[in-house]
Amino acid sequence: MDLLKNDVEHCRKINKKFGKGYYFATQFFNKDVKEATYVLYAFFRLPDEIVDNPKNNPHEELNTYIKNWEDAIEKEKSNHSVLRATLAVHKKYQIPYQYSLDFLQAMNQDLEKERYTDFEDLKKYIYGSATCVGYMMSYLIGFNKEEKEKVLKHAEELAIAMQMTNFLRDIKEDYVLRNRIYMPQDELSEFNISEIDIKQRKVFKDFMKFQIQRCREYYKSAELNGIPLLDSKGRLPVLLASKIYSEILTEIEKNDYDIFSKRVKVSFIRKLLITFDTIVGYGK
């Protein structure tokens, strides 16, 4: 099964519309991996939109999406542009289907669960929502099969770092729009932060400093120990994605840890500067 040009273009537009940071870094992949990345992004984004920005009945819409994907796997074909392309990518890169099913289960969990007891509890959700994405991207890029365990371990680290960065940036949005709190409840309690504090948009610097430090430790380990294990053709784009995404943490710091007054983002100019610095330093 080959990727169809129209399917890829449809997926590319979804990626460009919803994932500007990812889209930017994706441009540094070779043509095949770049197109496959567009496809996987679209596959992930559609159910994510269903649960985060529902228009009708999100349970019904998500169940339909999951059923269509399960049918596509079973029949090895689909009339759905994104699913058809995703099938082709799985076959070409020999990606285990279980990762995609675990991801969709995490999306289902978003409709049922709004609080997480501790970091270990949260990581179980992150496994489906982000780590499986990292695993699938590792298969796209390629790695020495003898080092699979190490590669996937560090892919998990980068996934946790990026997902936690998302959670920190979106604390207000997740609470106000979806009544979700992705911060571990025991850690909030440790820093004497209540839901009322979040509701009243109280800035909690010490808590944010703690979370940012942990994220940076995950980014550092993934960059030093994981990315070098990937196929050489894909290392730079992944490193760029890591650097650009971790810059969100720097922007939070620049805003004095206030994630309530505005949604922090990395400007296009800043992305270009990070790209230049990363390329210059790459391989040194």
C-alpha positions in Angstrom: 0.0 0.0 0.0 1.5 3.3 -1.1 0.9 6.8 0.2 -1.5 8.7 -2.1 -0.5 12.3 -3.0 -3.9 13.8 -2.1 -4.0 12.0 1.3 -0.6 13.3 2.2 -1.6 16.9 1.2 -4.7 16.6 3.3 -2.6 15.5 6.3 0.0 18.2 5.6 -2.7 20.9 5.8 -3.9 19.6 9.2 -0.3 19.6 10.5 0.3 23.1 9.3 -2.9 24.4 10.8 -2.7 22.9 14.2 1.0 22.1 14.9 3.1 25.0 13.9 6.1 24.0 16.0 6.0 20.4 14.9 5.4 21.5 11.3 8.5 23.8 11.4 10.8 21.0 12.6 9.3 18.5 10.2 10.6 20.4 7.2 14.1 19.2 8.1 13.2 15.5 7.5 13.8 14.0 4.1 10.7 13.7 1.8 9.5 10.3 2.8 9.8 10.8 6.6 8.3 14.3 6.3 5.3 13.0 4.5 4.9 10.1 6.9 5.1 12.6 9.8 2.3 14.7 8.3 0.2 11.6 8.2 0.8 10.5 11.8 0.2 14.1 13.0 -3.1 14.2 11.3 -4.0 10.7 12.7 -3.3 12.0 16.2 -4.8 15.4 15.8 -8.3 14.4 14.6 -9.2 12.5 17.8 -7.4 15.1 19.9 -9.7 17.8 18.4 -12.8 15.6 19.1 -12.0 15.4 22.9 -10.6 18.9 23.3 -12.9 20.9 21.1 -16.1 18.8 20.8 -18.8 20.0 18.4 -21.5 17.4 19.0 -21.2 14.2 21.0 -17.5 13.6 21.6 -18.0 10.0 22.9 -19.9 9.0 19.8 -17.5 10.8 17.5 -14.4 9.3 19.1 -15.9 5.8 19.2 -16.7 6.1 15.5 -13.1 7.2 14.8 -11.7 4.3 16.8 -14.1 1.8 15.1 -13.1 3.0 11.7 -9.4 2.6 12.5 -10.0 -0.9 13.9 -11.9 -1.8 10.8 -9.1 -0.3 8.6 -6.5 -2.5 10.4 -8.6 -5.6 10.1 -9.5 -5.1 6.4 -6.2 -3.4 5.5 -8.1 -0.6 3.7 -10.1 2.5 4.4 -12.2 5.2 2.6 -11.1 7.7 5.2 -8.2 9.8 3.8 -6.2 10.1 7.0 -6.8 6.5 8.1 -5.9 5.2 4.6 -2.6 7.1 4.7 -1.9 6.0 8.3 -2.3 2.3 7.2 0.2 2.9 4.5 2.7 4.5 6.9 2.3 1.6 9.4 3.0 -0.9 6.7 5.9 0.9 5.2 7.7 1.5 8.5 6.5 -1.7 10.2 5.0 0.2 13.2 3.1 -2.0 15.7 -0.6 -1.1 15.6 -0.8 -1.4 19.3 0.8 2.0 19.7 -2.0 3.7 17.8 -4.7 1.8 19.7 -3.0 2.8 23.0 -3.0 6.4 21.9 -6.8 6.3 21.1 -7.4 4.7 24.5 -5.7 7.8 26.1 -8.1 10.0 24.1 -11.0 8.0 25.5 -9.6 8.6 29.0 -9.7 12.3 28.4 -13.5 12.0 28.2 -13.6 10.2 31.5 -10.8 11.3 33.8 -10.1 14.9 34.8 -7.6 14.6 37.7 -4.4 12.6 38.4 -3.3 11.5 41.8 0.5 11.7 41.4 3.1 11.8 38.7 3.1 8.0 38.2 -0.7 8.2 37.6 -0.2 11.0 35.1 2.6 9.1 33.3 0.2 6.3 32.6 -1.9 8.7 30.6 1.1 10.3 29.0 2.1 6.8 27.8 -0.9 6.7 25.5 -1.1 10.4 24.7 2.5 11.1 24.0 5.0 8.2 24.5 3.3 6.1 21.9 3.7 9.0 19.5 7.4 9.1 20.3 7.6 5.3 19.7 5.9 5.6 16.3 8.2 8.5 15.3 11.2 6.4 16.2 10.1 3.7 13.8 9.7 6.4 11.1 13.2 7.8 11.6 14.8 4.4 12.1 17.2 2.9 14.6 19.5 -0.1 15.2 17.1 -2.8 16.3 19.7 -4.1 18.8 19.3 -0.8 20.6 15.5 -0.7 20.5 15.0 -0.8 24.3 17.3 2.2 24.8 15.8 4.1 21.9 12.2 3.7 23.2 13.3 4.5 26.7 14.7 7.9 25.6 11.7 8.5 23.2 9.6 8.2 26.3 11.7 10.8 28.1 11.2 13.3 25.2 7.5 12.5 25.1 7.1 13.2 28.8 9.1 16.4 28.5 7.0 17.7 25.6 3.7 16.6 27.1 4.4 18.2 30.5 5.5 21.4 28.7 2.1 21.4 27.0 0.4 20.8 30.3 2.2 23.7 32.0 1.5 26.1 29.2 -2.2 25.1 29.1 -3.1 25.0 32.8 -5.6 27.8 32.4 -7.1 26.6 29.1 -7.5 23.0 30.3 -9.2 24.0 33.5 -11.5 26.7 32.2 -12.5 25.0 28.9 -12.4 21.3 29.9 -12.3 21.2 33.7 -9.1 19.2 33.5 -6.1 19.5 35.7 -3.1 17.6 34.4 -0.9 18.6 37.3 -0.3 15.8 39.9 -2.7 16.4 42.8 -0.1 15.4 45.4 2.4 17.9 44.0 -0.2 20.7 44.0 -0.9 19.9 47.7 2.8 19.9 48.4 3.1 23.5 47.2 -0.2 24.4 48.9 -2.0 25.0 45.6 -5.8 24.4 45.5 -8.3 24.4 42.6 -9.5 27.7 43.9 -6.0 29.1 43.2 -6.2 27.8 39.7 -9.7 29.2 39.2 -8.6 32.6 40.6 -5.5 32.5 38.4 -3.0 32.8 41.2 0.6 32.6 40.0 2.5 29.8 41.7 6.2 30.3 41.0 7.8 27.7 43.2 5.5 25.0 41.7 6.3 26.1 38.2 10.0 26.1 38.9 9.8 22.6 40.1 7.9 21.4 37.1 10.1 23.2 34.6 13.3 21.7 36.2 11.9 18.2 35.9 10.9 18.8 32.3 14.4 20.1 31.5 16.0 17.0 33.0 13.9 14.8 30.6 14.8 17.0 27.6 18.5 16.8 28.5 18.6 13.0 28.9 16.7 12.5 25.6 18.9 14.9 23.7 22.2 13.5 25.0 21.3 9.8 25.2 18.4 9.2 22.9 18.6 11.3 19.8 22.1 10.0 18.9 20.7 6.5 18.7 18.3 7.4 15.9 19.2 7.1 12.2 21.5 10.0 11.3 19.0 11.4 8.8 16.4 12.1 11.5 18.5 13.4 14.4 18.6 17.1 13.5 14.8 17.5 13.1 14.1 15.7 16.4 16.7 17.9 18.1 15.2 21.0 16.6 11.7 19.9 17.8 13.1 19.4 21.3 14.9 22.7 21.4 12.0 24.7 20.0 9.5 23.0 22.3 11.6 23.4 25.4 11.8 27.1 24.6 8.2 27.3 25.8 9.6 26.8 29.3 11.9 29.7 28.8 9.0 31.9 27.7 7.1 30.9 30.9 10.1 32.0 32.9 10.3 35.3 31.0 6.7 35.9 31.9 7.6 35.4 35.6 5.9 32.0 35.6 2.5 33.6 34.9 0.7 31.2 32.6 -2.7 32.9 33.2 -2.3 36.4 31.7 -1.5 35.1 28.2 -0.8 31.9 26.4 3.0 31.7 25.9 4.4 30.8 22.5 7.7 30.8 20.7 7.8 33.4 17.9 8.8 32.5 14.4 11.9 34.7 14.7 12.9 32.9 17.8 12.4 29.5 16.1 14.7 30.7 13.3 17.4 31.7 15.8 17.1 28.4 17.7 17.4 26.6 14.3 20.5 28.5 13.4 22.1 27.9 16.7 21.2 24.2 16.7 22.5 23.7 13.1 25.7 25.5 13.9 26.3 23.5 17.0 25.1 20.2 15.5 27.8 17.6 15.4 30.4 19.6 17.4 
